[in-house]
Amino acid sequence: MYQYASILGVIRTFLIILLIYFGFKILARLFAPFLMRYVAKKAGKQFEQQFGQYQRPQDTQRKEGEVSIDKEPKKNKSSNKDVGEYVDYEEID
């Protein structure tokens, strides 16, 4: 036996789908700012936590006005003479 869908059942199903769709859109517009604010705060806290791990603890122990300069070690630059030939050029106006 086959059962056929009535036209009222199809219309009712279509209206329920539209109601759910538009209801979700309205609720999303209402709650999206709160959700975005929550996500931004959470990301900010995580950033602060990760940034705090990389700070040196000795920086907090320095006295006010004390200056410390950290330098990178000098790298020995060795030029490679076998790189190629230098070609002079002229600018053309």
C-alpha positions in Angstrom: 0.0 0.0 0.0 1.2 3.4 -0.9 0.5 6.5 1.1 0.4 9.9 -0.6 1.3 13.1 1.1 -1.6 15.6 1.3 -1.1 19.1 0.1 -1.8 20.4 3.7 1.0 18.3 5.1 3.5 19.6 2.5 2.5 23.2 3.2 2.7 22.6 7.0 6.2 21.1 6.7 7.4 23.9 4.4 6.0 26.5 6.9 7.7 24.8 9.8 11.1 24.8 8.0 10.7 28.5 7.1 9.7 29.3 10.8 12.8 27.5 12.1 15.1 29.2 9.5 13.9 32.7 10.2 13.7 32.1 13.9 17.3 31.0 13.9 18.3 34.1 11.9 16.6 36.4 14.4 18.2 34.6 17.4 21.6 34.7 15.7 21.3 38.5 15.3 20.4 38.9 18.9 23.0 36.6 20.4 25.9 37.1 18.0 27.3 40.2 19.7 27.4 38.4 23.1 29.0 35.4 21.5 31.6 37.4 19.7 32.4 39.4 22.9 32.8 36.1 24.8 35.1 34.7 22.1 37.2 37.9 22.1 37.6 37.8 25.9 38.6 34.2 25.8 41.2 34.8 23.1 42.5 37.8 24.9 43.0 35.7 28.1 44.8 33.0 26.2 47.0 35.6 24.5 47.9 37.1 27.8 48.7 33.7 29.3 50.9 32.7 26.4 52.6 36.1 26.4 53.3 35.8 30.1 55.2 32.6 29.6 57.8 34.3 27.4 58.6 37.2 29.7 61.8 36.9 31.5 61.4 36.9 35.3 64.6 38.9 35.8 63.0 41.9 34.1 60.7 42.4 37.1 63.7 42.4 39.5 65.5 45.4 37.9 65.5 48.7 39.6 63.8 51.7 38.0 66.2 53.5 35.7 68.6 50.6 35.3 69.4 49.9 31.7 70.5 46.6 30.2 71.5 46.1 26.6 71.5 42.6 25.1 73.6 42.2 22.0 73.7 39.3 19.6 77.1 37.7 19.1 78.9 38.9 16.0 78.7 36.5 13.1 81.8 35.9 11.1 80.9 37.0 7.6 82.9 35.2 5.0 82.6 36.3 1.5 82.6 33.8 -1.2 84.8 34.9 -4.1 83.5 32.2 -6.3 80.0 33.7 -6.5 80.3 35.2 -9.9 81.4 38.1 -12.0 80.3 41.7 -11.3 78.6 43.3 -14.3 78.6 47.1 -14.4 75.5 48.7 -15.9 74.5 52.1 -17.2 71.2 53.8 -16.9 69.5 54.8 -20.1 67.4 57.9 -20.1 
